[in-house]
């Protein structure tokens, strides 16, 4: 089951973290004084809730306990970032010592506010070279301004999940590799029915499940911020090109209003009624979890996966995509930071632990060694997402002190573009840059 399933709304999350910023101070990593060999109980909070997920994380904790019999771990699951932040602010013996969050957008604030401690001193003491353990993109989204306040704990890669039976019926023999091919294939797979559809090749609107502006923009290899730290949306042509291409695709598949009316009838994203499961869409932008969910829903067609297409002028970079994931950190207010590091180190860097957890919840492993492990359960469909995670041109959204506010601002602009409310995209991006810079300045 996907990490994204339990995300709180971005607006609620950002409000919760902002309340935390003035209250989180504590020990830094090189000041921790507790004895990790003494008998101790750690409070570990995480967000997983599905029975299979809870079972997988409990199995990892059991293996940790066997290797560290002096460290007891009290586990609390199904915790949102809002609840975690409230507990960190309150402090006390019941507050979490170790936290796992689904929200990489929070990293900038977690690091900037001091909510979590910098793990660099612990990595150094443990003689762990993080650049040799984790893929670079994962390190990018788990630190801010050199403060490695979190580490990756599995990751999600986004690609294309498609109905191969629909491909065959339309005479399509392979997945599209470039955006022009993607547009052509999406049109071939679309079956209009009056003012609606029997099937669309893809739901291209930004309100469509997982079709966010950030995930599409990743295919253009964008640079969100310049060397001066200022928002770079107007200066980097990648953003205008992506928005123009997406708007063109929306028009060719019937137009924004018609597509949105069809989308309004879709079932829940995390249920058997998902439109891909029901054959309402032939191609779905999604993560590695979708294949298993579709099979569990009992779909009657062959499912295949592929990377998302790239712009025609970047055809050589085919295979890249957007990556994100779960993060793990140590609360700055914890008085058990050395013992907490033993748990974080085990769950994030131990190959056996990472592989077992990845197999248990069907997410992509987060270490280079785990990605190559022969013990990893790899199907052809899953391998696509592993390859995306390893691709040198895959990217993520960078951490900022205002968390994901800049992404919300960009998304709001993208909504306006696809609706036809923006006549001049470059000028609109310039205004969006100004708003993003203002928000970040306030956060600092």
Residue, then its C-alpha position, 0 to 999 in steps of 0.5 A: x500500500x502506498x505511502x501517499x495514502x495517509x498523507x494529510x492535506x498539504x495545507x493542514x500539514x504546513x499549518x501544523x509544522x509552522x506551530x512547531x517551529x518556535x517550540x522545537x529546540x533540544x540536543x544536537x547530535x554531537x551533544x547526545x550523552x545517553x548510553x546506547x547499551x543501557x536498558x532504555x525504552x524508545x517511543x517510535x511513531x509512524x504513519x502506517x496503518x494497513x494490517x500488512x504494513x503494520x505487520x511488516x514494520x513490527x517484524x523489522x522492530x522484532x529483528x532490531x530488538x533481537x540485535x539490541x536486547x537492551x532497547x525496548x521499542x514502544x511502537x505507535x502507528x497510524x500517526x499523522x504529521x499533525x499529531x506528531x508535531x503536537x506531541x513534539x511540542x508538548x514534550x515529555x516522556x510520552x513524546x516520540x523519540x524516533x519518527x517516521x513521516x510520509x511527507x518529504x515536503x516537511x523536511x525543510x521545516x523539520x531541519x530549519x526549525x530544529x524539530x529533528x536533530x542533524x544526523x551527520x555527527x551520528x553518521x560520522x561516528x558510525x563511519x557511514x558514508x551516506x553518499x555510498x549508501x543512499x541514491x543522491x536524489x534521496x539524500x537531496x530530499x532528506x536534508x536542508x542546507x547541509x543539515x541531514x535531519x532525516x534519512x530515507x526509509x524506502x521510496x516511491x518512484x512514479x511512472x506509467x501503469x497501463x492496460x496492455x489489453x487496451x494497447x493491443x486492441x488499439x494496435x499499440x505495440x510498446x509504451x510511448x517514450x517521448x511526449x509526442x508519442x504519449x499524446x498520440x497513444x493517449x488519443x488512440x486509447x480514448x473512446x468518446x461517448x457523446x459528452x462523456x467517454x467510455x475510456x480515456x487514454x489518460x486523465x491528464x488534468x492536474x486534479x487527476x489521481x497522482x497527475x501533479x504538476x511536480x511529477x510531470x515537470x520532473x520529465x523536463x528536469x526542472x530547476x526550481x531555485x537558482x544559485x541565489x536561492x530565488x524561485x526559478x520557474x520563469x527563468x527555466x523554460x522547463x516549466x512553461x514547456x511542461x504546462x504548454x504540453x499538458x494543456x495541449x494534451x488536455x485539449x486533444x483529449x476533449x478539453x478541460x470541462x469534458x474531462x473534469x466531468x468524466x473525472x467527477x465520476x471516478x471511484x476512490x483512488x485507494x479502492x477497487x473502484x479506481x478508474x484504472x481498475x475499472x477500465x475507465x482510463x487505459x494509462x495511469x501515472x502512479x507509483x510502484x504500489x498500483x500494480x499490486x492494488x490493481x491485481x488485488x482488485x481483480x482486474x481482468x486485463x494484463x498490466x504493464x509498467x514503463x517510465x513516463x515519457x520525456x520531452x522529444x528533445x530529451x529522448x536520451x534521458x528516457x527512464x527518469x522520473x519523479x521520486x519521493x519517499x518516507x523519511x525517518x528522524x530523531x526528535x530534538x527533545x529526546x533524551x535518548x538520542x544515541x539509543x534512538x540512532x541505533x534504531x534509525x541506523x538499523x532501519x535505514x542502512x541495514x540491507x536486510x532490514x531495508x529489503x525485508x521492509x520493502x518486500x513487506x509493503x511493496x515500496x522501492x528500497x532506499x539504499x543502493x545495496x538493497x536495490x541490488x539485493x538478491x533477496x528483493x522480490x522483483x517482478x518485471x512490473x516492479x523493476x520499472x520503478x526500481x530503474x526509475x529510482x536508480x536513474x541518474x536524471x530522476x529528480x524530486x522537489x527540493x526542500x525549503x524552509x516553508x515546506x511544500x508551500x512553494x509547490x502549492x503556489x505552483x500547483x494553483x498556477x498550473x490549475x489556472x493554466x489548464x483551465x484557460x485562465x492564463x493568457x501569458x504563461x511566462x508572465x504568470x510564472x514570473x508572478x508565481x516566482x514573486x509569491x514563492x520568494x515572499x513566502x520563503x522569506x517569511x518562513x526564514 
